[in-house]
């Protein structure tokens, strides 16, 4: 798979990972406590898998290591779980909605920041 296809695949997977959280953030009243817990648990099970896949992508271009972008991505995804664990947000709070929107944007920006160009030596 070429790098551009990998990048697009990561953007799609990021959207799929965040979709339940976005739906929950938009209308938390549409979900009961069990459904909210399941949505958070699903994210909790999958965010690290996507982070590892992104890490492989950041190391995949010979002679390059996108360390900054990797940590921006990883921190964006981890911040969702950390904020819930530490009680900074709850799935029904307006701050949760803001957190999901902000962190999704940060993760997208980290992916978008990696430009695949012909390898040049400076």
C-alpha positions as CSV (number, residue, x, y, z in Angstrom):
1,X,0.0,0.0,0.0
2,X,1.4,3.4,-0.9
3,X,1.8,6.2,1.7
4,X,-1.0,8.3,0.4
5,X,-3.4,5.3,0.6
6,X,-2.1,4.6,4.1
7,X,-2.7,8.2,5.1
8,X,-6.3,8.2,3.7
9,X,-6.9,4.9,5.5
10,X,-5.8,6.4,8.8
11,X,-8.2,9.3,8.3
12,X,-11.0,6.9,7.7
13,X,-10.2,4.8,10.7
14,X,-9.9,7.9,12.9
15,X,-13.4,9.0,11.8
16,X,-14.7,5.5,12.6
17,X,-13.1,5.5,16.0
18,X,-14.6,8.9,16.9
19,X,-18.0,8.5,15.3
20,X,-19.7,7.0,18.4
21,X,-18.1,9.7,20.6
22,X,-19.3,12.5,18.2
23,X,-22.8,11.0,18.3
24,X,-22.7,10.8,22.0
25,X,-21.4,14.4,22.4
26,X,-24.0,15.8,20.0
27,X,-27.0,14.1,21.8
28,X,-26.1,12.5,25.1
29,X,-29.7,12.3,26.1
30,X,-30.4,9.8,23.3
31,X,-28.3,7.2,25.1
32,X,-28.8,5.5,28.4
33,X,-26.0,4.9,30.9
34,X,-25.3,1.5,29.6
35,X,-25.0,2.7,26.0
36,X,-22.8,5.6,27.0
37,X,-20.5,3.2,28.9
38,X,-20.3,0.8,25.9
39,X,-19.4,3.7,23.6
40,X,-16.6,4.8,25.9
41,X,-15.5,1.2,26.4
42,X,-15.3,0.6,22.6
43,X,-13.1,3.7,22.3
44,X,-11.0,2.6,25.2
45,X,-10.4,-0.8,23.5
46,X,-9.5,0.7,20.1
47,X,-7.7,4.0,20.5
48,X,-4.3,2.4,21.3
49,X,-4.6,0.1,18.2
50,X,-5.0,3.1,16.0
51,X,-2.1,4.9,17.8
52,X,0.2,1.9,17.1
53,X,-0.8,1.9,13.4
54,X,-0.2,5.6,13.2
55,X,3.2,5.1,14.8
56,X,4.2,2.6,12.1
57,X,3.1,5.1,9.5
58,X,5.2,7.8,11.1
59,X,8.3,5.5,10.8
60,X,7.5,4.2,7.4
61,X,9.3,6.7,5.2
62,X,13.0,5.9,4.9
63,X,15.2,8.5,6.5
64,X,12.3,10.2,8.3
65,X,10.7,10.0,11.7
66,X,7.6,12.0,12.3
67,X,8.0,12.0,16.1
68,X,6.2,15.3,16.7
69,X,3.2,14.3,14.7
70,X,3.1,10.9,16.4
71,X,3.0,12.4,19.9
72,X,0.4,15.0,18.8
73,X,-1.8,12.2,17.5
74,X,-1.2,9.9,20.6
75,X,-1.9,12.8,23.0
76,X,-5.1,13.8,21.3
77,X,-6.5,10.3,21.5
78,X,-5.2,9.6,25.0
79,X,-6.6,12.9,26.3
80,X,-10.2,11.6,25.8
81,X,-9.6,8.7,28.1
82,X,-7.5,10.6,30.6
83,X,-10.1,13.3,30.9
84,X,-12.8,10.7,31.6
85,X,-10.6,8.8,34.1
86,X,-9.7,11.9,36.0
87,X,-13.2,13.2,36.1
88,X,-12.6,16.4,34.1
89,X,-15.5,15.5,31.8
90,X,-18.4,13.1,31.8
91,X,-20.1,11.8,28.7
92,X,-23.2,14.0,29.3
93,X,-21.3,17.2,29.9
94,X,-20.9,20.0,27.4
95,X,-17.2,19.9,28.1
96,X,-17.2,16.4,26.7
97,X,-18.6,17.7,23.4
98,X,-15.9,20.3,23.2
99,X,-13.2,17.8,24.2
100,X,-14.2,15.3,21.4
101,X,-14.3,18.1,18.8
102,X,-10.9,19.5,19.8
103,X,-9.1,16.2,20.1
104,X,-10.5,14.9,16.8
105,X,-9.3,18.0,15.1
106,X,-5.8,17.6,16.7
107,X,-5.6,14.0,15.6
108,X,-6.6,14.9,12.0
109,X,-4.1,17.7,11.9
110,X,-1.3,15.3,13.0
111,X,-2.2,13.0,10.1
112,X,-2.5,15.8,7.7
113,X,0.9,17.3,8.7
114,X,2.7,14.3,7.3
115,X,3.3,15.1,3.6
116,X,4.7,12.3,1.4
117,X,7.1,13.8,-1.0
118,X,9.9,12.4,-3.0
119,X,12.7,11.7,-0.6
120,X,15.2,14.6,-0.7
121,X,18.4,15.0,1.1
122,X,19.1,18.5,2.4
